[in-house]
Amino acid sequence: MFYNIEKLNKLEKQLSENLMQADGKTHEKEYRPFWINYRSDIPNCLMVIREYREMLRQYESKKTLER
């Protein structure tokens, strides 16, 4: 599990770039099911990364205030 916001930012950036590159790249029927799965799974992964990153920020902020 990632406990570092910078690592999450890198992962988010890589997934976002890969997702943008996937758009409209394949028209071959044999690859279509994989592309559809990829196209629907990656946005869900990005959502989890963003929510988790926000939770980490809140935790770090709270920890800083308690000191």
N, C-alpha and C positions, 0 to 999 in steps of 0.2 A: 504494500500500500504506500502511496505517496504522502509524505508529510511535509513536502516542500512545495511552496506555491510556484517557484520558478520551474520546477520539473513539470508541474501541471500545465503551466503556460506553454512550455515546449511541446508537450504532448497534444494539447489543444491546437496549437498552430499546425503541427504536422498532420493531424487528422483533418483539420479544416482545408488545408492545401490539397490533401489527397481526395477529399470529397469534391472539391471544385474541379479537379482534374478528371474525375470520373464522369462528370456530366456530359452526356451525349457522345461518349467515346466508343461505345460498342453497339452495333446493330445486329450482330450475329446472334442467331437464335440460341445456339448452344451456350453462350455466355450470359444471355439475358437473365436467367434466374439468379445467377451469382451477383450480377450487377444490381438487380432489384433488392436482394438481401443487403448488399453493401450499402446501397443508397438509403435504405431505411434504418439500418443498424448504426451507422456512423453518426447521424444526428442525435440518436439516443445516447450514444457514448459521449458526445460533446455536451449534452445536457447534464449528464451525471458529473462530468469533469467540472463544469462551471458551478454546479450546486455544491460540490465537495470543496472546491476552491473557496467559495464564499463562506462555507462553514469554517474552514481553516482560518480565513481572515478574521472572522468574528471571534474565534477562539483565541487567536494571537492578540487581538485587540483587548479582549477581556483579561487575558493573562497580564498584559502590559499595564492595564488600569489597576489591577490588584496589587501591583508591586509598590 
